[in-house]
């Protein structure tokens, strides 16, 4: 039950990083030669998926019968 909480904090952290890179560093979404925030958005999406999928009917615990 701790994974969704950690994923929530990680998602908040990634949102702050994306805002900082976009506003302060003037970074582009995809830029192979300079600062970009593409990987940060990817980590944000992964953490949102962890928040949604880890709990509930689609969790691994429910598939193996622990819930």
N, CA, C and O atoms as a Maestro MAE file, in Angstrom:
{
 s_m_m2io_version
 :::
 2.0.0
}

f_m_ct {
 s_m_title
 :::
 protein
 m_atom[268] {
  # First column is atom index #
  i_m_mmod_type
  r_m_x_coord
  r_m_y_coord
  r_m_z_coord
  i_m_residue_number
  s_m_chain_name
  s_m_pdb_residue_name
  s_m_pdb_atom_name
  i_m_atomic_number
  :::
  1 25 0.815 -1.206 0.000 1 A "UNK " " N  " 7
  2 3 0.000 0.000 0.000 1 A "UNK " " CA " 6
  3 2 0.851 1.260 0.000 1 A "UNK " " C  " 6
  4 15 0.327 2.368 -0.114 1 A "UNK " " O  " 8
  5 25 2.147 1.095 0.126 2 A "UNK " " N  " 7
  6 3 3.006 2.270 0.170 2 A "UNK " " CA " 6
  7 2 3.389 2.757 -1.238 2 A "UNK " " C  " 6
  8 15 3.778 3.913 -1.407 2 A "UNK " " O  " 8
  9 25 3.281 1.890 -2.233 3 A "UNK " " N  " 7
  10 3 3.683 2.265 -3.591 3 A "UNK " " CA " 6
  11 2 2.858 3.425 -4.143 3 A "UNK " " C  " 6
  12 15 3.448 4.326 -4.740 3 A "UNK " " O  " 8
  13 25 1.528 3.464 -3.982 4 A "UNK " " N  " 7
  14 3 0.786 4.623 -4.502 4 A "UNK " " CA " 6
  15 2 1.161 5.935 -3.823 4 A "UNK " " C  " 6
  16 15 1.156 6.989 -4.458 4 A "UNK " " O  " 8
  17 25 1.484 5.872 -2.536 5 A "UNK " " N  " 7
  18 3 1.863 7.097 -1.822 5 A "UNK " " CA " 6
  19 2 3.199 7.624 -2.339 5 A "UNK " " C  " 6
  20 15 3.348 8.819 -2.597 5 A "UNK " " O  " 8
  21 25 4.164 6.725 -2.488 6 A "UNK " " N  " 7
  22 3 5.470 7.126 -3.019 6 A "UNK " " CA " 6
  23 2 5.336 7.601 -4.462 6 A "UNK " " C  " 6
  24 15 5.981 8.574 -4.850 6 A "UNK " " O  " 8
  25 25 4.517 6.936 -5.254 7 A "UNK " " N  " 7
  26 3 4.305 7.352 -6.637 7 A "UNK " " CA " 6
  27 2 3.635 8.728 -6.706 7 A "UNK " " C  " 6
  28 15 3.927 9.510 -7.612 7 A "UNK " " O  " 8
  29 25 2.748 9.030 -5.768 8 A "UNK " " N  " 7
  30 3 2.120 10.352 -5.721 8 A "UNK " " CA " 6
  31 2 3.154 11.432 -5.435 8 A "UNK " " C  " 6
  32 15 3.178 12.464 -6.106 8 A "UNK " " O  " 8
  33 25 4.010 11.198 -4.440 9 A "UNK " " N  " 7
  34 3 5.060 12.171 -4.140 9 A "UNK " " CA " 6
  35 2 6.034 12.322 -5.308 9 A "UNK " " C  " 6
  36 15 6.498 13.425 -5.598 9 A "UNK " " O  " 8
  37 25 6.340 11.214 -5.971 10 A "UNK " " N  " 7
  38 3 7.218 11.268 -7.136 10 A "UNK " " CA " 6
  39 2 6.570 12.034 -8.281 10 A "UNK " " C  " 6
  40 15 7.254 12.762 -9.000 10 A "UNK " " O  " 8
  41 25 5.255 11.879 -8.463 11 A "UNK " " N  " 7
  42 3 4.544 12.620 -9.503 11 A "UNK " " CA " 6
  43 2 4.569 14.120 -9.207 11 A "UNK " " C  " 6
  44 15 4.774 14.927 -10.113 11 A "UNK " " O  " 8
  45 25 4.363 14.492 -7.952 12 A "UNK " " N  " 7
  46 3 4.437 15.911 -7.581 12 A "UNK " " CA " 6
  47 2 5.832 16.455 -7.834 12 A "UNK " " C  " 6
  48 15 5.987 17.570 -8.332 12 A "UNK " " O  " 8
  49 25 6.843 15.671 -7.495 13 A "UNK " " N  " 7
  50 3 8.234 16.057 -7.732 13 A "UNK " " CA " 6
  51 2 8.500 16.256 -9.220 13 A "UNK " " C  " 6
  52 15 9.154 17.226 -9.606 13 A "UNK " " O  " 8
  53 25 8.002 15.348 -10.059 14 A "UNK " " N  " 7
  54 3 8.218 15.457 -11.502 14 A "UNK " " CA " 6
  55 2 7.476 16.658 -12.102 14 A "UNK " " C  " 6
  56 15 7.978 17.299 -13.026 14 A "UNK " " O  " 8
  57 25 6.293 16.957 -11.582 15 A "UNK " " N  " 7
  58 3 5.567 18.139 -12.047 15 A "UNK " " CA " 6
  59 2 6.380 19.398 -11.745 15 A "UNK " " C  " 6
  60 15 6.482 20.294 -12.583 15 A "UNK " " O  " 8
  61 25 6.950 19.456 -10.556 16 A "UNK " " N  " 7
  62 3 7.778 20.621 -10.189 16 A "UNK " " CA " 6
  63 2 9.015 20.728 -11.071 16 A "UNK " " C  " 6
  64 15 9.412 21.827 -11.457 16 A "UNK " " O  " 8
  65 25 9.622 19.594 -11.392 17 A "UNK " " N  " 7
  66 3 10.798 19.613 -12.259 17 A "UNK " " CA " 6
  67 2 10.444 20.082 -13.662 17 A "UNK " " C  " 6
  68 15 11.187 20.864 -14.256 17 A "UNK " " O  " 8
  69 25 9.328 19.620 -14.196 18 A "UNK " " N  " 7
  70 3 8.913 20.035 -15.542 18 A "UNK " " CA " 6
  71 2 8.629 21.537 -15.576 18 A "UNK " " C  " 6
  72 15 9.024 22.227 -16.515 18 A "UNK " " O  " 8
  73 25 7.945 22.035 -14.551 19 A "UNK " " N  " 7
  74 3 7.657 23.481 -14.495 19 A "UNK " " CA " 6
  75 2 8.948 24.276 -14.405 19 A "UNK " " C  " 6
  76 15 9.091 25.302 -15.070 19 A "UNK " " O  " 8
  77 25 9.891 23.816 -13.590 20 A "UNK " " N  " 7
  78 3 11.161 24.515 -13.456 20 A "UNK " " CA " 6
  79 2 11.946 24.515 -14.761 20 A "UNK " " C  " 6
  80 15 12.501 25.543 -15.149 20 A "UNK " " O  " 8
  81 25 11.996 23.384 -15.435 21 A "UNK " " N  " 7
  82 3 12.732 23.321 -16.695 21 A "UNK " " CA " 6
  83 2 12.083 24.178 -17.761 21 A "UNK " " C  " 6
  84 15 12.774 24.815 -18.557 21 A "UNK " " O  " 8
  85 25 10.748 24.198 -17.783 22 A "UNK " " N  " 7
  86 3 10.057 24.970 -18.821 22 A "UNK " " CA " 6
  87 2 10.153 26.468 -18.559 22 A "UNK " " C  " 6
  88 15 10.396 27.239 -19.488 22 A "UNK " " O  " 8
  89 25 9.967 26.893 -17.311 23 A "UNK " " N  " 7
  90 3 9.933 28.323 -17.000 23 A "UNK " " CA " 6
  91 2 11.318 28.919 -16.791 23 A "UNK " " C  " 6
  92 15 11.654 29.937 -17.397 23 A "UNK " " O  " 8
  93 25 12.122 28.294 -15.939 24 A "UNK " " N  " 7
  94 3 13.409 28.871 -15.559 24 A "UNK " " CA " 6
  95 2 14.521 28.576 -16.564 24 A "UNK " " C  " 6
  96 15 15.348 29.438 -16.861 24 A "UNK " " O  " 8
  97 25 14.531 27.354 -17.079 25 A "UNK " " N  " 7
  98 3 15.611 26.956 -17.979 25 A "UNK " " CA " 6
  99 2 15.246 27.123 -19.446 25 A "UNK " " C  " 6
  100 15 16.093 26.931 -20.319 25 A "UNK " " O  " 8
  101 25 13.997 27.477 -19.727 26 A "UNK " " N  " 7
  102 3 13.497 27.675 -21.092 26 A "UNK " " CA " 6
  103 2 13.803 26.461 -21.982 26 A "UNK " " C  " 6
  104 15 14.285 26.601 -23.106 26 A "UNK " " O  " 8
  105 25 13.515 25.282 -21.455 27 A "UNK " " N  " 7
  106 3 13.809 24.037 -22.156 27 A "UNK " " CA " 6
  107 2 12.670 23.673 -23.098 27 A "UNK " " C  " 6
  108 15 11.513 24.035 -22.885 27 A "UNK " " O  " 8
  109 25 13.035 22.955 -24.132 28 A "UNK " " N  " 7
  110 3 12.049 22.437 -25.081 28 A "UNK " " CA " 6
  111 2 11.623 21.046 -24.642 28 A "UNK " " C  " 6
  112 15 12.290 20.413 -23.823 28 A "UNK " " O  " 8
  113 25 10.506 20.571 -25.191 29 A "UNK " " N  " 7
  114 3 10.037 19.231 -24.831 29 A "UNK " " CA " 6
  115 2 11.027 18.179 -25.327 29 A "UNK " " C  " 6
  116 15 11.446 17.311 -24.561 29 A "UNK " " O  " 8
  117 25 11.398 18.251 -26.593 30 A "UNK " " N  " 7
  118 3 12.394 17.349 -27.169 30 A "UNK " " CA " 6
  119 2 13.472 18.200 -27.816 30 A "UNK " " C  " 6
  120 15 13.198 18.986 -28.723 30 A "UNK " " O  " 8
  121 25 14.700 18.037 -27.344 31 A "UNK " " N  " 7
  122 3 15.829 18.759 -27.902 31 A "UNK " " CA " 6
  123 2 17.067 17.889 -27.713 31 A "UNK " " C  " 6
  124 15 17.581 17.787 -26.599 31 A "UNK " " O  " 8
  125 25 17.554 17.261 -28.783 32 A "UNK " " N  " 7
  126 3 18.674 16.331 -28.629 32 A "UNK " " CA " 6
  127 2 19.999 17.007 -28.271 32 A "UNK " " C  " 6
  128 15 20.908 16.340 -27.776 32 A "UNK " " O  " 8
  129 25 20.128 18.297 -28.505 33 A "UNK " " N  " 7
  130 3 21.415 18.952 -28.266 33 A "UNK " " CA " 6
  131 2 21.437 19.825 -27.020 33 A "UNK " " C  " 6
  132 15 22.511 20.258 -26.601 33 A "UNK " " O  " 8
  133 25 20.289 20.095 -26.416 34 A "UNK " " N  " 7
  134 3 20.234 20.993 -25.271 34 A "UNK " " CA " 6
  135 2 19.306 20.398 -24.207 34 A "UNK " " C  " 6
  136 15 18.878 19.249 -24.322 34 A "UNK " " O  " 8
  137 25 19.005 21.169 -23.194 35 A "UNK " " N  " 7
  138 3 18.154 20.708 -22.102 35 A "UNK " " CA " 6
  139 2 16.725 20.478 -22.577 35 A "UNK " " C  " 6
  140 15 16.135 21.321 -23.252 35 A "UNK " " O  " 8
  141 25 16.181 19.315 -22.208 36 A "UNK " " N  " 7
  142 3 14.786 19.011 -22.535 36 A "UNK " " CA " 6
  143 2 14.141 18.343 -21.332 36 A "UNK " " C  " 6
  144 15 14.828 17.931 -20.396 36 A "UNK " " O  " 8
  145 25 12.827 18.239 -21.362 37 A "UNK " " N  " 7
  146 3 12.109 17.615 -20.250 37 A "UNK " " CA " 6
  147 2 11.292 16.415 -20.711 37 A "UNK " " C  " 6
  148 15 10.272 16.084 -20.106 37 A "UNK " " O  " 8
  149 25 11.728 15.777 -21.760 38 A "UNK " " N  " 7
  150 3 11.031 14.614 -22.293 38 A "UNK " " CA " 6
  151 2 11.069 13.439 -21.299 38 A "UNK " " C  " 6
  152 15 10.037 12.814 -21.056 38 A "UNK " " O  " 8
  153 25 12.222 13.137 -20.734 39 A "UNK " " N  " 7
  154 3 12.332 12.014 -19.805 39 A "UNK " " CA " 6
  155 2 11.579 12.301 -18.509 39 A "UNK " " C  " 6
  156 15 11.081 11.375 -17.868 39 A "UNK " " O  " 8
  157 25 11.491 13.568 -18.117 40 A "UNK " " N  " 7
  158 3 10.741 13.921 -16.913 40 A "UNK " " CA " 6
  159 2 9.245 13.670 -17.099 40 A "UNK " " C  " 6
  160 15 8.571 13.207 -16.179 40 A "UNK " " O  " 8
  161 25 8.734 13.975 -18.281 41 A "UNK " " N  " 7
  162 3 7.326 13.686 -18.589 41 A "UNK " " CA " 6
  163 2 7.093 12.172 -18.606 41 A "UNK " " C  " 6
  164 15 6.047 11.694 -18.168 41 A "UNK " " O  " 8
  165 25 8.076 11.426 -19.116 42 A "UNK " " N  " 7
  166 3 7.958 9.966 -19.130 42 A "UNK " " CA " 6
  167 2 7.883 9.407 -17.708 42 A "UNK " " C  " 6
  168 15 7.064 8.534 -17.424 42 A "UNK " " O  " 8
  169 25 8.739 9.912 -16.818 43 A "UNK " " N  " 7
  170 3 8.699 9.478 -15.417 43 A "UNK " " CA " 6
  171 2 7.382 9.886 -14.756 43 A "UNK " " C  " 6
  172 15 6.854 9.141 -13.930 43 A "UNK " " O  " 8
  173 25 6.850 11.046 -15.104 44 A "UNK " " N  " 7
  174 3 5.567 11.492 -14.570 44 A "UNK " " CA " 6
  175 2 4.449 10.542 -14.992 44 A "UNK " " C  " 6
  176 15 3.606 10.171 -14.175 44 A "UNK " " O  " 8
  177 25 4.443 10.154 -16.246 45 A "UNK " " N  " 7
  178 3 3.418 9.232 -16.754 45 A "UNK " " CA " 6
  179 2 3.534 7.870 -16.064 45 A "UNK " " C  " 6
  180 15 2.523 7.262 -15.713 45 A "UNK " " O  " 8
  181 25 4.771 7.393 -15.871 46 A "UNK " " N  " 7
  182 3 4.972 6.110 -15.195 46 A "UNK " " CA " 6
  183 2 4.479 6.168 -13.757 46 A "UNK " " C  " 6
  184 15 3.870 5.214 -13.272 46 A "UNK " " O  " 8
  185 25 4.736 7.278 -13.070 47 A "UNK " " N  " 7
  186 3 4.273 7.380 -11.685 47 A "UNK " " CA " 6
  187 2 2.751 7.476 -11.603 47 A "UNK " " C  " 6
  188 15 2.152 6.950 -10.665 47 A "UNK " " O  " 8
  189 25 2.120 8.136 -12.568 48 A "UNK " " N  " 7
  190 3 0.650 8.180 -12.603 48 A "UNK " " CA " 6
  191 2 0.088 6.780 -12.860 48 A "UNK " " C  " 6
  192 15 -0.921 6.397 -12.266 48 A "UNK " " O  " 8
  193 25 0.732 6.022 -13.737 49 A "UNK " " N  " 7
  194 3 0.304 4.643 -13.984 49 A "UNK " " CA " 6
  195 2 0.436 3.811 -12.708 49 A "UNK " " C  " 6
  196 15 -0.439 3.001 -12.402 49 A "UNK " " O  " 8
  197 25 1.526 4.009 -11.964 50 A "UNK " " N  " 7
  198 3 1.688 3.276 -10.704 50 A "UNK " " CA " 6
  199 2 0.616 3.646 -9.691 50 A "UNK " " C  " 6
  200 15 0.144 2.784 -8.950 50 A "UNK " " O  " 8
  201 25 0.227 4.906 -9.649 51 A "UNK " " N  " 7
  202 3 -0.828 5.327 -8.724 51 A "UNK " " CA " 6
  203 2 -2.140 4.627 -9.063 51 A "UNK " " C  " 6
  204 15 -2.866 4.194 -8.168 51 A "UNK " " O  " 8
  205 25 -2.440 4.518 -10.342 52 A "UNK " " N  " 7
  206 3 -3.731 3.983 -10.769 52 A "UNK " " CA " 6
  207 2 -3.765 2.455 -10.746 52 A "UNK " " C  " 6
  208 15 -4.757 1.868 -10.311 52 A "UNK " " O  " 8
  209 25 -2.702 1.808 -11.205 53 A "UNK " " N  " 7
  210 3 -2.745 0.368 -11.438 53 A "UNK " " CA " 6
  211 2 -2.381 -0.448 -10.200 53 A "UNK " " C  " 6
  212 15 -2.829 -1.588 -10.073 53 A "UNK " " O  " 8
  213 25 -1.595 0.092 -9.299 54 A "UNK " " N  " 7
  214 3 -1.117 -0.711 -8.178 54 A "UNK " " CA " 6
  215 2 -2.229 -1.074 -7.203 54 A "UNK " " C  " 6
  216 15 -2.163 -2.129 -6.573 54 A "UNK " " O  " 8
  217 25 -3.230 -0.246 -7.063 55 A "UNK " " N  " 7
  218 3 -4.328 -0.553 -6.138 55 A "UNK " " CA " 6
  219 2 -5.568 -0.952 -6.929 55 A "UNK " " C  " 6
  220 15 -5.728 -0.566 -8.087 55 A "UNK " " O  " 8
  221 25 -6.430 -1.715 -6.304 56 A "UNK " " N  " 7
  222 3 -7.714 -2.021 -6.919 56 A "UNK " " CA " 6
  223 2 -7.776 -3.374 -7.586 56 A "UNK " " C  " 6
  224 15 -6.981 -4.271 -7.305 56 A "UNK " " O  " 8
  225 25 -8.725 -3.495 -8.460 57 A "UNK " " N  " 7
  226 3 -9.016 -4.782 -9.101 57 A "UNK " " CA " 6
  227 2 -7.929 -5.207 -10.084 57 A "UNK " " C  " 6
  228 15 -7.784 -6.397 -10.363 57 A "UNK " " O  " 8
  229 25 -7.168 -4.259 -10.609 58 A "UNK " " N  " 7
  230 3 -6.137 -4.592 -11.587 58 A "UNK " " CA " 6
  231 2 -4.751 -4.736 -10.968 58 A "UNK " " C  " 6
  232 15 -3.761 -4.820 -11.695 58 A "UNK " " O  " 8
  233 25 -4.662 -4.764 -9.649 59 A "UNK " " N  " 7
  234 3 -3.367 -4.857 -9.005 59 A "UNK " " CA " 6
  235 2 -2.836 -6.288 -9.072 59 A "UNK " " C  " 6
  236 15 -3.580 -7.237 -9.320 59 A "UNK " " O  " 8
  237 25 -1.544 -6.414 -8.846 60 A "UNK " " N  " 7
  238 3 -0.927 -7.731 -8.856 60 A "UNK " " CA " 6
  239 2 -1.437 -8.560 -7.682 60 A "UNK " " C  " 6
  240 15 -1.604 -9.774 -7.799 60 A "UNK " " O  " 8
  241 25 -1.683 -7.906 -6.559 61 A "UNK " " N  " 7
  242 3 -2.210 -8.625 -5.387 61 A "UNK " " CA " 6
  243 2 -3.555 -9.281 -5.677 61 A "UNK " " C  " 6
  244 15 -3.805 -10.402 -5.232 61 A "UNK " " O  " 8
  245 25 -4.415 -8.601 -6.413 62 A "UNK " " N  " 7
  246 3 -5.716 -9.210 -6.724 62 A "UNK " " CA " 6
  247 2 -5.585 -10.343 -7.738 62 A "UNK " " C  " 6
  248 15 -6.395 -11.270 -7.730 62 A "UNK " " O  " 8
  249 25 -4.591 -10.287 -8.601 63 A "UNK " " N  " 7
  250 3 -4.399 -11.367 -9.554 63 A "UNK " " CA " 6
  251 2 -3.904 -12.649 -8.881 63 A "UNK " " C  " 6
  252 15 -4.267 -13.749 -9.298 63 A "UNK " " O  " 8
  253 25 -3.083 -12.510 -7.847 64 A "UNK " " N  " 7
  254 3 -2.575 -13.711 -7.184 64 A "UNK " " CA " 6
  255 2 -3.409 -14.088 -5.963 64 A "UNK " " C  " 6
  256 15 -3.103 -15.066 -5.282 64 A "UNK " " O  " 8
  257 25 -4.458 -13.320 -5.684 65 A "UNK " " N  " 7
  258 3 -5.420 -13.691 -4.649 65 A "UNK " " CA " 6
  259 2 -5.099 -13.214 -3.258 65 A "UNK " " C  " 6
  260 15 -5.593 -13.803 -2.296 65 A "UNK " " O  " 8
  261 25 -4.312 -12.195 -3.098 66 A "UNK " " N  " 7
  262 3 -3.997 -11.686 -1.772 66 A "UNK " " CA " 6
  263 2 -5.014 -10.670 -1.266 66 A "UNK " " C  " 6
  264 15 -5.032 -10.370 -0.072 66 A "UNK " " O  " 8
  265 25 -5.840 -10.146 -2.119 67 A "UNK " " N  " 7
  266 3 -6.855 -9.178 -1.681 67 A "UNK " " CA " 6
  267 2 -8.220 -9.779 -1.752 67 A "UNK " " C  " 6
  268 15 -9.204 -9.117 -1.424 67 A "UNK " " O  " 8
  :::
 }
 m_bond[267] {
  # First column is bond index #
  i_m_from
  i_m_to
  i_m_order
  :::
  1 1 2 1
  2 2 3 1
  3 3 4 2
  4 3 5 1
  5 5 6 1
  6 6 7 1
  7 7 8 2
  8 7 9 1
  9 9 10 1
  10 10 11 1
  11 11 12 2
  12 11 13 1
  13 13 14 1
  14 14 15 1
  15 15 16 2
  16 15 17 1
  17 17 18 1
  18 18 19 1
  19 19 20 2
  20 19 21 1
  21 21 22 1
  22 22 23 1
  23 23 24 2
  24 23 25 1
  25 25 26 1
  26 26 27 1
  27 27 28 2
  28 27 29 1
  29 29 30 1
  30 30 31 1
  31 31 32 2
  32 31 33 1
  33 33 34 1
  34 34 35 1
  35 35 36 2
  36 35 37 1
  37 37 38 1
  38 38 39 1
  39 39 40 2
  40 39 41 1
  41 41 42 1
  42 42 43 1
  43 43 44 2
  44 43 45 1
  45 45 46 1
  46 46 47 1
  47 47 48 2
  48 47 49 1
  49 49 50 1
  50 50 51 1
  51 51 52 2
  52 51 53 1
  53 53 54 1
  54 54 55 1
  55 55 56 2
  56 55 57 1
  57 57 58 1
  58 58 59 1
  59 59 60 2
  60 59 61 1
  61 61 62 1
  62 62 63 1
  63 63 64 2
  64 63 65 1
  65 65 66 1
  66 66 67 1
  67 67 68 2
  68 67 69 1
  69 69 70 1
  70 70 71 1
  71 71 72 2
  72 71 73 1
  73 73 74 1
  74 74 75 1
  75 75 76 2
  76 75 77 1
  77 77 78 1
  78 78 79 1
  79 79 80 2
  80 79 81 1
  81 81 82 1
  82 82 83 1
  83 83 84 2
  84 83 85 1
  85 85 86 1
  86 86 87 1
  87 87 88 2
  88 87 89 1
  89 89 90 1
  90 90 91 1
  91 91 92 2
  92 91 93 1
  93 93 94 1
  94 94 95 1
  95 95 96 2
  96 95 97 1
  97 97 98 1
  98 98 99 1
  99 99 100 2
  100 99 101 1
  101 101 102 1
  102 102 103 1
  103 103 104 2
  104 103 105 1
  105 105 106 1
  106 106 107 1
  107 107 108 2
  108 107 109 1
  109 109 110 1
  110 110 111 1
  111 111 112 2
  112 111 113 1
  113 113 114 1
  114 114 115 1
  115 115 116 2
  116 115 117 1
  117 117 118 1
  118 118 119 1
  119 119 120 2
  120 119 121 1
  121 121 122 1
  122 122 123 1
  123 123 124 2
  124 123 125 1
  125 125 126 1
  126 126 127 1
  127 127 128 2
  128 127 129 1
  129 129 130 1
  130 130 131 1
  131 131 132 2
  132 131 133 1
  133 133 134 1
  134 134 135 1
  135 135 136 2
  136 135 137 1
  137 137 138 1
  138 138 139 1
  139 139 140 2
  140 139 141 1
  141 141 142 1
  142 142 143 1
  143 143 144 2
  144 143 145 1
  145 145 146 1
  146 146 147 1
  147 147 148 2
  148 147 149 1
  149 149 150 1
  150 150 151 1
  151 151 152 2
  152 151 153 1
  153 153 154 1
  154 154 155 1
  155 155 156 2
  156 155 157 1
  157 157 158 1
  158 158 159 1
  159 159 160 2
  160 159 161 1
  161 161 162 1
  162 162 163 1
  163 163 164 2
  164 163 165 1
  165 165 166 1
  166 166 167 1
  167 167 168 2
  168 167 169 1
  169 169 170 1
  170 170 171 1
  171 171 172 2
  172 171 173 1
  173 173 174 1
  174 174 175 1
  175 175 176 2
  176 175 177 1
  177 177 178 1
  178 178 179 1
  179 179 180 2
  180 179 181 1
  181 181 182 1
  182 182 183 1
  183 183 184 2
  184 183 185 1
  185 185 186 1
  186 186 187 1
  187 187 188 2
  188 187 189 1
  189 189 190 1
  190 190 191 1
  191 191 192 2
  192 191 193 1
  193 193 194 1
  194 194 195 1
  195 195 196 2
  196 195 197 1
  197 197 198 1
  198 198 199 1
  199 199 200 2
  200 199 201 1
  201 201 202 1
  202 202 203 1
  203 203 204 2
  204 203 205 1
  205 205 206 1
  206 206 207 1
  207 207 208 2
  208 207 209 1
  209 209 210 1
  210 210 211 1
  211 211 212 2
  212 211 213 1
  213 213 214 1
  214 214 215 1
  215 215 216 2
  216 215 217 1
  217 217 218 1
  218 218 219 1
  219 219 220 2
  220 219 221 1
  221 221 222 1
  222 222 223 1
  223 223 224 2
  224 223 225 1
  225 225 226 1
  226 226 227 1
  227 227 228 2
  228 227 229 1
  229 229 230 1
  230 230 231 1
  231 231 232 2
  232 231 233 1
  233 233 234 1
  234 234 235 1
  235 235 236 2
  236 235 237 1
  237 237 238 1
  238 238 239 1
  239 239 240 2
  240 239 241 1
  241 241 242 1
  242 242 243 1
  243 243 244 2
  244 243 245 1
  245 245 246 1
  246 246 247 1
  247 247 248 2
  248 247 249 1
  249 249 250 1
  250 250 251 1
  251 251 252 2
  252 251 253 1
  253 253 254 1
  254 254 255 1
  255 255 256 2
  256 255 257 1
  257 257 258 1
  258 258 259 1
  259 259 260 2
  260 259 261 1
  261 261 262 1
  262 262 263 1
  263 263 264 2
  264 263 265 1
  265 265 266 1
  266 266 267 1
  267 267 268 2
  :::
 }
}
